[in-house]
Amino acid sequence: MAIKAIVYLLYQPGSVPSTPSPELVGGENLPSPSTQPSFHMPGSKPAALLTDGPDVAHGPQIMAWSTDHIPLLHEMDYKNGNLLIQRDGVYYVYSKVHFLDSGKFYHSLVWFSTAYPRSVTLLTSRKSSPRSNKTTSSTFLGGVFAFHKDDALHGKVSNTTKIKRLGPFENVFGAYMI
């Protein structure tokens, strides 16, 4: 389903392709960086797709997401590392993280709600490998949850210095109403 969101993002009319070049292959000029593509479709449901990018500075365990690298935020918001729900409903939430596979690593999706006094871990993935193993690996989390307006979600990992940044779509985070 994350792939559907990425394909949706890439094939929207007026969307900006992910390329460092100032020109497209056909010689067309890209819009200025201040121009954000419009993803509004009448009757569509809330959706978000955030990716890693050069503007991102992760905290020690809390992942941050790019607001410059073609974010898809339709009826959702992103502030202070949190994806903010703007409409009550049932959502599919997902996250993929590419990381250096050495020692222990965990990846979780965390939910904050005004209805509960503390955060709740919705999904988690743990991996342990020999310390001498210096390969890369990835983890994917996805699940369906009911949220209320102003609920917040974020991605958490055991150590953000282990995150590998091969490209913006190696690390993704998003949700969409089903």
Secondary structure, DSSP 8 states (H G I E B T S, - for coil): -HHHHHHHHHTSTT---S-SSSB-TTS-B---TT-------TT---EEEEE--TT----SSB----SSS--EEESEEEETTEEEE-S-EEEEEEEEEEEEESEEEEEEEEEE-TTSSS-EEEEEEEEEE-TT--EEEEEEEEEEEEE-TT-EEEEEES-GGGB--SSGGGSEEEEEE-
